Amino acid sequence: MSNNARKDGVVVLGGREFNRVKNGLDEAQVASFIDELTKKRDKLARSQDHIASLNRLADWYSRHY
Amino acid sequence: MSNNARKDGVVVLGGREFNRVKNGLDEAQVASFIDELTKERDKLAQSQDHIASLSRLAEMAVVEADKLATQVKTEAAEQAKAESTAIIDKAKEQARQMAEQKIAEAVEIANEKANAIKAKAEEEAALLLENEKIKIRSELHNLVNQQFGYMLEELESLKKQAAAVQADFDNKLSEPGEKDSTAAVEIAEESDTIVAKIAEERDAAAVKIAEEIDAAAVKIAEESDAVVAEERDTIVVKENKAPDEQPEPSQATNHIGKSFELSKLFESGDKPELGKPQWEVEILPPFDIAKIMEVVSFLDQLPEVANTEMIVPQIDMPSILVFLRESMNLVDVLQTIPAVAHVEEVTTDKAATNGEPGKGPRKVRVSLSGNTTSQENK
């Protein structure tokens, strides 16, 4: 989230564009929270991928043995 | 995300507080994105929980499978053990039946062989009995002839003496003349009567001896039949019995008694005077009449031997007295006889005379060869 692109009046956080408005939310706090959420999501997604790989290996093992 | 708490200057989104600032980010956009991210995170977290549950279930299944495998393994081992026990019992039963069958076959074969051996032994015993009968009869005939010879010689000698006495009387009576003629005739008649009486007694004695010897031969043959038959049965039944067994004392005594009776036959009749014997052959038990007769016959055939005489006392062992025409070493001769197993010269104070008058004969002890229990009672 640190490499957010900046345009005039537009902020990109986590690949999503956010408009700047008068009396809006603190950009730093939002960026930190979004970064935290995406990290957790990515970690769970990797775990899912790992389990999917193990299932495929188990299927292959059961077919061959 | 829609229930975000709102305070003055502070916005709560997804459980996190955000400050409002001048020229900040659009709250609606941020709220939408945070809501999207939290949904994805919660969905993945639920899936992770489900997978963890499946893992625990799998672990429990593995444990149960292990238990089941152990149980199956135990049951299989018990079943295998029971089956192996049954197989072993069946094999033992088959082996026992085979062994019984083999034993029965072996017993049958052994019985057949035993019957064959028994038949052969009976044939051999019958042949042996017949041979012994022939041998004893031949020896008895020889003995009868020998006794007849002795008696005839003695009677001829007596007859010659009587004739010489008669001739002497005739000469003496013819010298005085006619007056003694009557007495001479009487003496001559008396002399003729004596000669006739001697001849008559000779014939009667010869007939009597012949009858006694024939009766003894018949008796010996009958006893030998019974003994050989009994021994044949004993041999067949007791094949493992030691062949060189000594006879019982009662048997030996019986044998001595029978031998003593036979010795009376041997000693009956008068023999010519032969002087004193040069050798005395003592026979050690067990006794065998056939072998003793073989020894006697062998010695009688020797040119150096003038005569033999059988001595059978009641208690002591029997012996053969040997009368020599010329000196000889009887020990060496006895060792060549097949019926003699062992020869031993007995050295005593009276020994080593070899015919010298006034001293006793040399003594030799012999033991007979082989075991002839069947003939000892003859």
Boltz contact constraints between the chains, C-beta under 6 A:
constraints:
  - contact:
      token1: [A, 11]
      token2: [B, 25]
      max_distance: 6.0
  - contact:
      token1: [A, 16]
      token2: [B, 33]
      max_distance: 6.0
  - contact:
      token1: [A, 18]
      token2: [B, 25]
      max_distance: 6.0
  - contact:
      token1: [A, 18]
      token2: [B, 26]
      max_distance: 6.0
  - contact:
      token1: [A, 18]
      token2: [B, 29]
      max_distance: 6.0
  - contact:
      token1: [A, 19]
      token2: [B, 26]
      max_distance: 6.0
  - contact:
      token1: [A, 20]
      token2: [B, 23]
      max_distance: 6.0
  - contact:
      token1: [A, 21]
      token2: [B, 26]
      max_distance: 6.0
  - contact:
      token1: [A, 23]
      token2: [B, 20]
      max_distance: 6.0
  - contact:
      token1: [A, 24]
      token2: [B, 24]
      max_distance: 6.0
  - contact:
      token1: [A, 24]
      token2: [B, 25]
      max_distance: 6.0
  - contact:
      token1: [A, 24]
      token2: [B, 26]
      max_distance: 6.0
  - contact:
      token1: [A, 25]
      token2: [B, 11]
      max_distance: 6.0
  - contact:
      token1: [A, 25]
      token2: [B, 18]
      max_distance: 6.0
  - contact:
      token1: [A, 25]
      token2: [B, 24]
      max_distance: 6.0
  - contact:
      token1: [A, 25]
      token2: [B, 25]
      max_distance: 6.0
  - contact:
      token1: [A, 25]
      token2: [B, 27]
      max_distance: 6.0
  - contact:
      token1: [A, 25]
      token2: [B, 30]
      max_distance: 6.0
  - contact:
      token1: [A, 26]
      token2: [B, 18]
      max_distance: 6.0
  - contact:
      token1: [A, 26]
      token2: [B, 19]
      max_distance: 6.0
  - contact:
      token1: [A, 26]
      token2: [B, 21]
      max_distance: 6.0
  - contact:
      token1: [A, 26]
      token2: [B, 24]
      max_distance: 6.0
  - contact:
      token1: [A, 27]
      token2: [B, 25]
      max_distance: 6.0
  - contact:
      token1: [A, 29]
      token2: [B, 18]
      max_distance: 6.0
  - contact:
      token1: [A, 30]
      token2: [B, 25]
      max_distance: 6.0
  - contact:
      token1: [A, 30]
      token2: [B, 30]
      max_distance: 6.0
  - contact:
      token1: [A, 33]
      token2: [B, 16]
      max_distance: 6.0
  - contact:
      token1: [A, 37]
      token2: [B, 37]
      max_distance: 6.0
  - contact:
      token1: [A, 40]
      token2: [B, 41]
      max_distance: 6.0
  - contact:
      token1: [A, 41]
      token2: [B, 40]
      max_distance: 6.0
  - contact:
      token1: [A, 41]
      token2: [B, 41]
      max_distance: 6.0
  - contact:
      token1: [A, 44]
      token2: [B, 44]
      max_distance: 6.0
  - contact:
      token1: [A, 44]
      token2: [B, 48]
      max_distance: 6.0
  - contact:
      token1: [A, 51]
      token2: [B, 51]
      max_distance: 6.0
